[in-house]
């Protein structure tokens, strides 16, 4: 039921020509290790510049997230949905990253991020990002809304390299390193 609700959410985004897919731990679990201990679904949403600068895009995304939250609340006990100020985030993103060309980190194209969680677990982690190459993002998606296997491999390696370079989080570095090792040895 949980994954059905997520896929319905992704289908609705697609109806609005908004690109989104499931990645991260659940994709790793699907393709490589069905025993992977992960509870959350990482969903990446990608926007064109035109969508990024259109406030209606925010309304669509946020309303669909609220609807997903309401439906998930019927099957699991979760916290209230936190609010995020997309307009403020997108303005800062345009000012700092696009105008000043200050992209330093793999995930620096993330405009905003929202979690659906309880006090112990994150169930859905949704990031909204800008992509200058939306066709590349479209080509990363399978019909079941999961990132394609080869794209996941590239994403994992890029993410690991950036985590190591920035020494971002030692636990996260070790987790991603172990996933890459698992893939290489199986």
C-alpha positions in Angstrom: 0.0 0.0 0.0 2.8 2.4 0.9 4.6 2.0 -2.4 1.3 2.3 -4.3 0.7 5.7 -2.7 4.2 6.8 -3.6 3.8 5.7 -7.2 0.4 7.5 -7.4 2.2 10.6 -6.2 4.9 10.2 -8.9 2.2 9.6 -11.6 0.5 12.8 -10.6 3.7 14.8 -10.8 4.3 13.3 -14.3 0.8 14.5 -15.3 2.0 18.0 -14.6 5.2 17.3 -16.6 7.3 17.3 -13.4 10.1 14.7 -13.5 10.5 12.6 -10.4 11.8 9.2 -9.4 12.7 6.9 -6.5 16.4 6.5 -5.7 18.7 5.9 -2.8 18.3 2.9 -0.4 15.1 1.6 -1.9 16.5 1.5 -5.4 19.7 -0.2 -4.0 17.4 -2.7 -2.2 15.5 -3.3 -5.5 18.5 -3.9 -7.7 21.2 -5.2 -5.5 20.4 -6.3 -2.0 16.9 -7.2 -1.0 18.1 -7.5 2.6 19.1 -3.8 2.8 17.9 -2.3 6.0 16.2 0.9 4.9 12.8 2.4 5.7 12.9 5.5 3.7 12.1 6.3 0.1 14.2 9.0 -1.5 12.3 10.8 -4.2 14.1 13.3 -6.4 12.0 15.9 -8.2 13.6 17.8 -11.0 12.5 21.2 -12.5 13.3 23.1 -15.6 14.2 26.8 -15.2 10.8 27.8 -16.4 9.2 25.5 -13.7 11.6 26.8 -11.1 10.5 30.4 -11.7 6.8 29.7 -11.8 5.1 29.9 -8.4 2.3 27.6 -9.6 4.8 24.8 -9.8 5.4 25.1 -6.1 1.6 25.0 -5.4 1.3 21.8 -7.5 4.2 20.1 -5.8 3.3 21.1 -2.2 -0.4 20.2 -2.7 0.6 16.7 -4.0 3.0 16.3 -1.0 0.2 17.3 1.4 -2.1 14.8 -0.3 0.5 12.1 0.0 1.0 12.9 3.7 -2.7 12.7 4.4 -2.9 9.3 2.7 0.2 8.0 4.4 -1.2 9.1 7.8 -4.0 6.6 7.3 -1.6 3.7 7.3 1.3 4.8 9.6 1.6 7.2 12.5 3.7 10.2 11.3 4.5 13.7 12.4 2.9 16.8 11.0 4.2 17.8 7.6 6.8 20.6 8.0 6.3 23.6 5.8 9.0 24.9 3.4 9.2 28.2 1.7 9.8 27.3 -1.9 9.7 30.8 -3.1 12.4 31.8 -0.7 14.5 28.7 -1.4 14.1 29.2 -5.2 15.1 32.9 -5.0 18.2 32.1 -3.0 19.0 29.2 -5.3 18.7 31.4 -8.4 20.7 34.2 -6.8 23.5 32.1 -5.4 23.8 29.1 -7.7 22.7 30.3 -11.1 23.7 33.9 -11.0 27.0 33.5 -9.0 27.8 30.1 -10.5 28.7 28.9 -7.0 28.0 25.2 -7.4 30.4 23.3 -5.1 28.8 20.1 -4.1 27.0 17.2 -5.9 23.7 18.0 -4.2 24.0 21.8 -4.5 21.3 21.8 -7.1 18.8 20.9 -4.3 16.4 23.8 -3.8 14.5 22.4 -0.9 14.0 19.1 0.9 11.0 17.8 2.9 10.7 14.6 5.0 7.6 12.6 6.0 8.7 11.0 9.2 7.9 10.0 12.8 10.3 10.6 15.7 12.4 7.6 14.9 12.2 7.1 11.1 12.1 9.0 7.9 9.7 7.3 5.5 9.8 9.6 2.5 12.6 12.1 1.8 11.6 14.4 -1.1 14.1 16.8 -2.7 13.3 19.4 -5.3 16.1 20.2 -7.6 16.9 22.3 -10.7 18.2 20.6 -13.7 19.5 22.4 -16.8 19.3 19.1 -18.6 15.8 17.8 -17.9 16.0 15.2 -20.7 18.9 13.6 -19.0 16.8 13.2 -15.8 13.8 11.8 -17.9 16.1 9.2 -19.3 17.1 8.0 -15.9 13.6 6.7 -15.0 12.1 3.2 -15.5 8.4 2.7 -16.1 8.0 1.8 -12.4 9.3 5.3 -11.3 12.6 3.9 -10.0 15.9 5.3 -11.1 17.5 3.0 -13.7 20.2 0.6 -12.4 23.1 2.1 -14.4 22.0 5.6 -13.3 21.9 4.5 -9.7 25.5 3.2 -10.0 26.7 6.5 -11.3 24.7 8.4 -8.7 26.2 6.3 -5.9 29.8 6.8 -7.1 29.3 10.5 -7.6 27.7 10.9 -4.2 30.4 8.9 -2.5 33.2 11.0 -4.2 31.5 14.2 -3.1 31.0 13.0 0.5 34.7 12.0 0.7 35.9 15.3 -0.8 33.8 17.4 1.6 34.2 15.0 4.5 30.5 15.6 5.0 29.4 12.8 7.3 31.5 9.9 8.3 28.6 7.6 8.9 27.1 8.4 5.5 30.4 8.0 3.8 30.8 4.5 5.3 27.2 3.5 4.4 27.6 4.5 0.7 31.1 2.9 0.6 29.6 -0.4 1.9 26.9 -0.2 -0.8 29.5 0.3 -3.5 31.5 -2.6 -2.1 28.5 -4.8 -2.0 27.8 -4.1 -5.7 31.4 -4.7 -6.7 31.5 -8.1 -5.0 28.2 -9.5 -6.0 
